[in-house]
Amino acid sequence: LVQMANGGSLAIVSIPDLADTDEHGHAEVTLIWREPKYDDVWCRARVDWLPTNPCAPLYDLKTTGLSADPRDWQRRMRDAYRFQAAWYLRGARALGLQPPAMIFAVAETAPPYGISTMAAAPSLLALADAECDRALATWARCLSVNDWPGYPQHTAWVDAAPWQLVEAEEQAIRDEIMETAS
């Protein structure tokens, strides 16, 4: 993981939660397992850094040309990376590993090469794990009946967002005031 971060390698060494990433593990490891609860469907995940210690966290590197500040990445964690964390942890545990977490190292690609770490808290992982279960159930059902539902077969009508309506109303009021004033 240190080598993957390039310019930020010195900063990574100073972060205690990344202590296991120096040389004791393997990069870009593909995990392959079957889910017995879901008709033994095959699953896979590709971990950026898998420590040799089976009880150490899994690691994933995210790079950014912007800020690595955890406050800037919380939305990404809630929207996308929660599922990745739950999925990778599920795979590792199915293979007999016992990682306590999946840690995301976010590294800036430009000076000063700031680095932060974050992980999904138990409440977020619980939501993501339920999503994994739903996805696996859907996949298993589709495989068993050979039915692959797609998008709705009707036109999706997109409404204006509430803020757009307010903005348009405010603009109309400003226009009216400007017209009256002139």
Stockholm file with secondary structure:
# STOCKHOLM 1.0

chainA/1-182         LVQMANGGSLAIVSIPDLADTDEHGHAEVTLIWREPKYDDVWCRARVDWLPTNPCAPLYDLKTTGLSADPRDWQRRMRDAYRFQAAWYLRGARALGLQPPAMIFAVAETAPPYGISTMAAAPSLLALADAECDRALATWARCLSVNDWPGYPQHTAWVDAAPWQLVEAEEQAIRDEIMETAS
#=GR chainA/1-182 SS CTTTTGGGHHHHHTCGGGGGGSSSEEEEEEEEEEEGGGTTEEEEEEEEEEESSTTSCEEEEEEESSCCCHHHHHHHIIIIIHHHHHHHHHHHHHTTCCCSCEEEEEEESSTTCCEEEEECCHHHHHHHHHHHHHHHHHHHHHHHHTCCCCSCSSCCCCCCCHHHHHHHHHHHHHHHHHHHHC
#=GC SS_cons         CTTTTGGGHHHHHTCGGGGGGSSSEEEEEEEEEEEGGGTTEEEEEEEEEEESSTTSCEEEEEEESSCCCHHHHHHHIIIIIHHHHHHHHHHHHHTTCCCSCEEEEEEESSTTCCEEEEECCHHHHHHHHHHHHHHHHHHHHHHHHTCCCCSCSSCCCCCCCHHHHHHHHHHHHHHHHHHHHC
//
